Amino acid sequence: DEQGWIGLCGFFRQPGASTRHLGWFWGLNVLPSWRRRGVAGALLQAALHNASTIPDIVQAQVRIATDNAAGRRTFEQAGFTQVAVLPRALRIGSTDVDEGLFIRPIAGSIGGSS
């Protein structure tokens, strides 16, 4: 849509004193007519830049369905590395879906170690 949103990328800080150094990505989505134009990568890079300004955030994390090749590729191109597979992490109807857990240091974060 020429006057509306073409994509979104959510990021939040993990709550709690022992986990507030972690941030999570959720919902990197781009309208189908805007896909394969670099929008997802640009949204992700902008969110990573913004995350680097949050005091003490040192690591970003995301969970991606193992059958989501485009999502995996986008995060891997941004420097994320898969560190685990979470079996049956989602249940959609009667179908269980595995998710990969990906992490990336937040370079330049205020108070961060990377």
Secondary structure as UniProt FT lines:
FT   TURN            2..3
FT   STRAND          7..13
FT   TURN            17..21
FT   STRAND          22..30
FT   HELIX           32..34
FT   TURN            35..36
FT   HELIX           39..51
FT   TURN            52..53
FT   TURN            55..56
FT   STRAND          59..65
FT   TURN            66..67
FT   HELIX           69..77
FT   TURN            78..79
FT   STRAND          81..92
FT   TURN            93..94
FT   STRAND          95..105
FT   TURN            107..108
FT   TURN            110..111
//
